[in-house]
């Protein structure tokens, strides 16, 4: 009167996950960057962390794709760790968090209408600059000297004062205050 009970599909084997790529590797310290992770064996993900902080809105698209939103973290590079029942995959220093750029001074802070003057922008969180503009005119070439300085040639302008704005993966510098005012004469 005994018998055998069999549970169909009662056990599922998970393979060790891998991370092949991240759709972006930079974002602001405030978090909130939408990100796609590509790899393999990502089904069943239990967590995704950035330097130990949990990502939000993690969605398993399929076995090779995850979407998520980055958490807030301090400035710097962190490991991205994907955990599934099959194990852990780590993208070592896979994501870098940037602070919001701050312009503290322009030297010089004025130029003739034709531009052409070498200008040093001093401040903080100036690493990773993707764009610098003088009013509505983008600078075509600039060089990040360090996290606290950028060197460029002022573009031509019109008489008056314009705001200089620096853009990095951390955001855009503020236009309030006079530290970023540049005057054309």
Buried (B, 14 or more C-beta within 10 A) or exposed (E): EEEEEEEEEEEEEEBEBBBEEBEEBBBBBBBEBEBBBBBBBBBBBEEBBBBEBEBEEBEBEEBBBBBBBBBEBEBEBBBBBBBBBBEEBBBEEBBBBBBBBBBBEBEEBBBEEEBEBEBEBBBBBBBBBEEBBBBEBEBEEBEBEEBBBBEBBBBEBEEEEBBBBBBBBBBEBBEEEEBBBBBBE
